[in-house]
Amino acid sequence: MPTEIILDVHDMQPPAPMEVAMDALQKLKDGEYIKMIHRMQPFPLYNILYDNGFQYKVITGTTSAFDIYIWKANDKASAQAIKNIISG
């Protein structure tokens, strides 16, 4: 089962959320995914993700406005885990 890494950045001011995300992305291993809890959609991050081999899915958050799930595009186990979480 993939490991969830939680990044709660909803109280941080820019550019801290981007810095935290970039640091976590550099450390992300196969079998791990990120759940980013954010008060807004980090649109600049989305382009960076696609350009660097990551996928993401945004849903309405439970503790803040958005939950953003991020995983390596080739990590099928993490993609399936996120699909299961989102579909309930």
C-alpha positions as CSV (number, residue, x, y, z in Angstrom):
1,M,0.0,0.0,0.0
2,P,1.4,3.4,-0.9
3,T,2.5,5.9,1.7
4,E,0.7,9.2,2.1
5,I,2.8,12.3,2.8
6,I,0.7,15.2,4.1
7,L,1.7,18.7,3.4
8,D,-0.5,21.1,5.3
9,V,0.3,24.5,3.8
10,H,-3.2,26.2,4.1
11,D,-1.9,28.7,6.7
12,M,1.4,29.5,4.9
13,Q,2.0,32.7,2.9
14,P,3.6,32.6,-0.5
15,P,6.2,31.5,-1.5
16,A,6.3,29.0,1.4
17,P,3.8,26.5,0.0
18,M,5.7,26.3,-3.3
19,E,9.0,25.8,-1.4
20,V,7.5,23.1,0.8
21,A,6.0,21.3,-2.3
22,M,9.2,21.5,-4.3
23,D,11.2,20.0,-1.4
24,A,8.7,17.2,-1.0
25,L,8.7,16.5,-4.7
26,Q,12.5,16.1,-4.8
27,K,12.2,13.4,-2.0
28,L,9.2,11.6,-3.3
29,K,9.8,7.9,-4.0
30,D,7.9,5.3,-5.9
31,G,5.1,4.0,-3.6
32,E,4.6,7.4,-2.0
33,Y,2.2,10.3,-2.8
34,I,1.5,13.7,-1.5
35,K,-1.7,15.1,-0.1
36,M,-1.3,18.8,-0.1
37,I,-3.9,20.7,2.0
38,H,-4.2,24.2,0.6
39,R,-6.6,27.2,0.8
40,M,-6.2,28.0,-2.9
41,Q,-5.2,26.3,-6.1
42,P,-1.5,26.6,-6.7
43,F,-1.8,27.0,-10.5
44,P,2.0,27.6,-11.1
45,L,2.7,24.3,-9.4
46,Y,0.5,22.4,-11.8
47,N,2.8,23.2,-14.8
48,I,5.8,22.2,-12.9
49,L,4.3,18.9,-12.0
50,Y,3.4,18.0,-15.6
51,D,6.8,19.2,-16.8
52,N,8.6,16.9,-14.3
53,G,6.7,13.7,-14.6
54,F,4.1,14.0,-11.9
55,Q,0.3,13.8,-12.0
56,Y,-2.2,15.5,-9.7
57,K,-5.8,15.5,-8.8
58,V,-7.6,18.3,-6.9
59,I,-10.7,17.7,-4.8
60,T,-12.7,19.8,-2.3
61,G,-10.8,19.7,0.9
62,T,-12.0,18.3,4.2
63,T,-9.9,20.7,6.5
64,S,-9.2,23.5,3.9
65,A,-10.5,24.5,0.5
66,F,-8.5,22.0,-1.5
67,D,-6.9,18.6,-1.2
68,I,-4.3,18.2,-3.9
69,Y,-3.0,14.7,-4.5
70,I,0.4,14.4,-6.3
71,W,2.1,11.3,-7.5
72,K,4.8,10.2,-10.0
73,A,3.1,9.6,-13.3
74,N,4.6,6.1,-13.6
75,D,3.6,5.0,-10.1
76,K,0.5,2.9,-10.8
77,A,0.1,1.8,-7.1
78,S,-0.1,5.4,-5.9
79,A,-2.4,6.4,-8.8
80,Q,-4.8,3.5,-7.8
81,A,-4.7,4.4,-4.1
82,I,-5.6,8.0,-5.0
83,K,-8.4,6.8,-7.3
84,N,-9.8,4.7,-4.4
85,I,-9.6,7.6,-2.0
86,I,-11.4,10.0,-4.4
87,S,-14.1,7.6,-5.4
88,G,-14.9,6.9,-1.8
